[in-house]
Amino acid sequence: MATPVALTIAGSDPSGGAGIQADLKTFHQFGVYGEAVVTLITVQNSLGVQRVEILNFELVFAQIRGVFSDISPSAVKTGALGSREVAEAIARVAEEVDFPLVVDPVITSKHGTKLGDVDAVLPLLRHTFLITPNLEEASALCNFAVDDLDSMRRAAQTLHGVGAQNVVVKGGHLRGEAIDLLYTSAQEFHEFASPRIETRHTHGTGCAFSAAITAELAKGTELVRAVRIAKNFVTEAIRSNPGLGRGSGPLNFFAR
């Protein structure tokens, strides 16, 4: 049986809670061989981001070419891209190779530091199998406030209408239950709810969620089931967090 392979194209978090480090830990926990292309380097920890250096898009493109010329992934996810040129480089590869592309449209870090913008996401939309914005990202991409279930549904349909095959709008910042809303290519809605967990240790939740979905897609799991598995994983990873760091610490990447 072939080993499933997943690729993350994202920024580096030296504290290990988010970015490619979180993605690779999640891939490994899901039994998937992980590859990583670095788009930007940050200086950060649980207290905040102190510096961001965006890599030249030609270097990013060379990394992607190197991966696909040898160990081609079964599924790919993106995180913080830093520039539109990087997104266009990924789009060039997506035009040549068939794989499910999961886009986590990271625009700012958890602490509010700019890691990209809407223009760094738009070139990917017509190649996107699944996009996973949170409420803030969905608002920026759709140009209207996304802050309740009704506007989440509207945002999901809007993003589907401009190219994304499937959309998950993450409702982690909703009042009450944390509800994620999936809108599929069959134009069906699915809700995934979990109790709200009171903790400051939520660094990397978006990365872990999209990486878990990508890992399941690499294994051939159907989308709705992949999202449900990822939701359960992240909920348990938050609940059982190791309590590391003096700020917003990481999840428990050993969660089952």
C-alpha positions in Angstrom: 0.0 0.0 0.0 1.5 3.4 -1.1 2.3 5.9 1.7 0.0 8.9 1.4 1.9 12.2 1.0 0.8 15.7 1.8 2.5 19.0 1.1 2.2 22.3 3.0 3.2 25.6 1.4 3.3 28.1 4.2 5.3 30.2 6.6 7.6 29.1 9.3 6.8 29.4 13.0 10.0 28.8 15.1 7.9 28.2 18.2 6.3 25.2 16.6 2.7 26.1 17.2 1.6 27.2 13.7 2.8 27.3 10.1 4.7 24.5 8.5 5.7 23.1 11.9 2.1 22.7 13.0 1.2 21.2 9.6 4.0 18.6 9.6 3.1 17.6 13.1 -0.5 17.1 12.1 0.4 15.2 9.0 2.5 12.9 11.0 -0.2 12.3 13.6 -2.6 11.4 10.8 -0.2 8.8 9.4 0.7 10.9 6.3 4.2 11.7 5.0 4.6 15.4 5.1 6.5 17.8 2.8 7.0 21.5 3.3 7.7 24.5 1.1 8.6 27.6 3.0 7.1 30.9 1.8 8.1 33.3 4.6 10.1 33.2 7.9 8.8 34.7 11.1 10.4 35.5 14.4 7.6 34.7 16.9 6.6 32.9 20.0 3.4 32.5 22.1 3.6 36.2 23.0 3.6 37.6 19.4 5.3 38.1 16.1 8.4 40.2 16.1 9.5 40.0 12.5 8.4 38.6 9.1 10.7 38.0 6.0 8.9 37.0 2.8 11.0 34.7 0.5 11.5 35.5 -3.1 8.8 33.9 -5.2 11.3 32.3 -7.5 12.8 30.5 -4.5 9.4 29.3 -3.4 8.6 28.2 -7.0 11.8 26.2 -7.2 11.0 24.4 -3.9 7.6 23.5 -5.3 9.1 22.2 -8.5 11.7 20.2 -6.6 8.9 18.5 -4.6 6.7 17.7 -7.5 9.6 16.4 -9.7 10.3 13.6 -7.2 7.8 12.9 -4.4 4.6 14.2 -5.7 1.9 14.8 -3.0 -1.6 13.4 -3.1 -3.0 16.6 -1.5 -1.6 20.1 -0.9 -2.5 22.9 1.5 -1.4 26.5 1.7 -1.1 28.8 4.6 0.6 32.2 4.8 1.8 33.0 1.3 3.1 36.6 1.8 2.7 37.7 -1.8 0.5 37.4 -4.9 3.5 36.1 -6.9 3.7 33.1 -4.6 0.0 32.4 -5.2 0.5 32.7 -8.9 3.4 30.2 -8.8 1.2 27.7 -7.0 -1.6 28.3 -9.5 0.9 27.5 -12.3 1.6 24.1 -10.8 -2.1 23.4 -10.1 -2.8 23.9 -13.8 -0.3 21.2 -14.7 -1.0 18.6 -11.9 -4.2 17.3 -10.6 -4.5 17.3 -6.8 -6.9 18.6 -4.1 -5.8 22.0 -3.0 -6.8 23.2 0.5 -6.4 26.9 0.9 -6.1 28.3 4.4 -6.3 32.0 3.6 -4.0 33.3 6.3 -3.9 37.1 6.2 -2.8 37.9 9.8 -1.3 36.0 12.6 -3.2 35.3 15.8 -1.6 38.4 17.3 -2.6 40.6 14.3 0.7 40.7 12.4 0.1 41.0 8.6 1.3 37.8 6.8 -0.5 38.3 3.4 -3.5 39.9 1.9 -6.6 39.2 -0.2 -4.5 39.5 -3.4 -2.4 36.6 -2.3 -5.4 34.3 -2.2 -7.4 35.4 -5.3 -5.2 33.7 -7.9 -5.8 30.3 -6.2 -9.6 30.4 -6.0 -10.3 28.7 -9.4 -7.9 25.9 -8.4 -9.2 25.5 -4.9 -10.8 22.2 -3.8 -11.5 23.6 -0.3 -11.0 27.0 1.3 -11.1 27.4 5.1 -11.4 31.0 6.1 -12.2 32.1 9.7 -14.7 34.9 10.2 -12.2 37.7 9.8 -10.7 36.2 6.6 -14.2 35.5 5.2 -15.1 39.1 5.8 -12.0 40.4 4.0 -12.5 38.0 1.0 -16.2 38.7 0.6 -16.3 42.5 1.4 -19.0 42.2 4.0 -19.2 41.4 7.7 -19.3 37.7 8.5 -20.3 37.3 12.2 -23.2 34.9 12.5 -24.5 31.7 10.8 -26.5 33.6 8.2 -23.6 35.7 7.0 -21.4 32.5 7.2 -23.8 30.8 4.7 -23.7 33.9 2.5 -19.9 34.0 2.6 -19.6 30.3 1.7 -21.9 30.7 -1.3 -20.0 33.8 -2.4 -16.6 32.1 -2.3 -18.0 29.1 -4.1 -19.4 31.4 -6.7 -16.0 33.0 -7.4 -14.2 29.6 -7.9 -13.7 27.5 -4.8 -15.3 24.1 -5.2 -16.0 23.7 -1.4 -15.9 26.2 1.5 -15.6 25.8 5.2 -16.2 29.0 7.2 -14.8 28.5 10.7 -16.9 29.9 13.5 -14.5 29.7 16.3 -15.2 33.3 17.3 -19.0 33.0 17.3 -20.8 33.4 20.6 -21.8 30.1 22.2 -20.9 26.9 20.4 -17.9 26.8 18.0 -19.7 26.0 14.7 -17.9 25.4 11.4 -20.0 25.5 8.3 -19.2 23.5 5.2 -20.7 24.3 1.8 -20.0 21.6 -0.8 -19.9 21.6 -4.6 -23.3 19.8 -4.4 -24.6 23.1 -2.9 -25.3 21.4 0.5 -24.6 22.9 3.9 -23.1 20.8 6.8 -22.6 22.2 10.3 -20.0 20.9 12.7 -20.4 22.1 16.3 -18.4 21.7 19.4 -18.6 23.1 23.0 -16.5 26.3 23.5 -13.4 25.6 25.5 -12.2 28.4 27.7 -8.4 28.6 27.2 -5.8 31.0 25.8 -3.9 28.2 24.3 -5.3 28.2 20.7 -2.2 29.0 18.7 -2.3 27.2 15.4 -5.9 26.0 15.4 -6.5 27.1 11.8 -3.3 25.4 10.6 -4.0 22.1 12.4 -7.6 22.1 11.1 -6.7 22.6 7.4 -3.7 20.2 7.7 -5.9 17.5 9.2 -8.4 17.8 6.4 -5.5 17.7 3.9 -4.0 14.6 5.5 -7.4 12.9 5.2 -7.8 13.9 1.6 -4.4 12.5 0.9 -5.6 9.2 2.3 -8.7 9.3 0.0 -11.2 10.2 2.7 -14.5 11.8 1.5 -14.7 15.5 2.2 -17.5 15.7 4.8 -16.0 12.9 6.8 -12.5 14.6 6.5 -13.9 17.8 7.9 -15.7 16.0 10.7 -12.4 14.1 11.7 -10.4 17.4 11.5 -13.0 19.2 13.7 -12.9 16.4 16.3 -9.1 16.4 16.3 -8.8 20.2 16.8 -11.4 20.2 19.6 -9.5 17.5 21.5 -6.1 19.2 20.7 -7.4 22.4 22.3 -9.0 20.7 25.2 -5.8 18.7 26.0 -3.3 21.5 25.2 0.0 21.2 27.1 -0.1 24.7 28.6 3.2 25.8 27.1 4.2 29.5 26.7 3.3 32.7 28.5 0.9 33.8 25.8 -1.3 32.0 23.3 0.3 28.6 23.5 0.2 25.6 21.1 -2.3 22.8 20.8 -1.7 19.2 21.7 -0.5 17.7 18.4 -0.6 14.3 20.0 -4.4 14.4 20.4 -6.3 11.5 19.0 
